Amino acid sequence: MSESIQTLLGGQWRDASGPRYQTQYPHDGSPVASLHAATAADVDEAVQAAERARKLPSWAGLKRHERAAILYRIAEGIRSRAEDLAQLQRLDNGKPVGETRMLVASAAGTFQFFAAACETWEDELTPPRGDYLTMSVHEPLGVVGAITPWNSPIASEAQKIAPALAAGCAIVVKPAEITPRMAIELARIAHQAGLPDGILSIVPGKGSIAGDALVRHPLIKRIAFTGGTEVGRGIARLAADKLMPVSLELGGKSPTIVCADADLEHAVMGVLFGIFSSSGESCIAGSRAFVHESVYQAFRERLLEGVRALRVGDPSLSSTQMGPLVSRSHRDTIERFVELGRSEGGVLLTGGARPAGPAYEHGSYYLPTVFEGLSNQARMCQEEIFGPVLALIPWRDEADLIAQCNDSVYGLASGIWTRDYKAAWRIGRALETGTVWINTYKLFSISTPFGGVKQSGVGREKGRRGILEYCAQKSFYWGLNEAPLPWAR
Ligand code: NAD
């Protein structure tokens, strides 16, 4: 039975004005929630309300520790509803509950981190070069917009909402059309935590309507976007016309390197986790594994054993490692990629099909899939698949390895498995990626900046400096000269 939900828009809980649509549980295709999509007029209403609300003493007048107190309460609100939120996110995008629990915990941690950053942030007293005192303060940019994808909603949204609020901005969030739930629940928690009306609005619905209207809105002073590279490029073009800053967290085709001296047990576990957790629906999925030729056979054998043992199935079970893909249409895309891999001469080692059996019949399930025999130049190794598909590529020479890893339009993340710390440093410095994991993979910390290079993105999220992304710096000169300025004399 599908639940009808409303959104928080301009300080009111209400239906948006666009057509009603339905979200589905990827496990069995059953309806989950029905809601109205936001129109450009709804976006305008949310932005105008945010612009009014951010100037009121109830927000603009708060001291930093008072803003921080609201953020701490949001963190507590998330924790107090942790299990409920984890289950809601599971229904939204089909991720196993073990994973959604971690995402919820991370969202709470994000609000706590930015609360602490907010109340301990120091403005700058810069060294004077004359008879004056100089200081530089950070002021909120104004009303900002966030646009998020469907793969890890609560974490992506927290990473944008928390620093924006910490900076003193108001924010309008456009979640992915098919996973609107987490943003709406975050807004409910924020509202209950005492965030003034209008400071946070959620505009669910289509990117081409609500997302586009948000980017174009003249009062929107910044867009924080996470999603695909092509959509990000379009947003950057519109932002250029407005001279508006953007941060773009985009796609990836991340290489994982297994060196000859790697601990193979650790490397196998790491590569499995890197590509198959979240069913590969992860921007940082380690989708190209470069394995040194001297350990290739041994690695391949152990990896395939590991793949066959993965527990694919019902995301409501804590033991499940891989749930369904987010939708049937996304599974169609993965299937097209696997066909492409075959046509490019790839040898399918495992997977390449939907799992059989009644448990999988109605869901958008796909088996973990491994190819070998593909060149790094193959489209399969160049294009982002965003699914559970791994290409194994043997390597011999380090310089050639680095050239192949970097032969990609993307530059989001990479992994290196080796016992040689000097090799790890040398290779890590040579890789054109925003993150390098050494003898681990896919670990995240809110205190460590994250983002891509090349077509994986622009700007960084997370880290204390994440607040500055939502601030404009204003510098003051305080004259200390006893005499008038000499020029006009
Ligand atoms: P997407 O680009 O299709 O959509 C992302 C968001 O943009 C959605 O909310 C969508 O409605 C909106 N959108 C679409 N068209 C728009 C437009 N014209 N104007 C404004 N907004 C628009 O991406 P997706 O399919 O939801 O997510 C998958 C992609 O996200 C993958 O490429 C993945 O790599 C990327 N991603 C990147 C990161 C990162 O941190 N680098 C994290 C997660 C996902």
Residues whose N, C-alpha, C, O or C-beta is under 5 A from the ligand:
A	BS01	NAD	I147 T148 P149 W150 K174 P175 A176 E177 G205 K206 G207 S208 G211 D212 T226 G227 G228 T229 V231 E249 L250 G251 G252 C283 S456
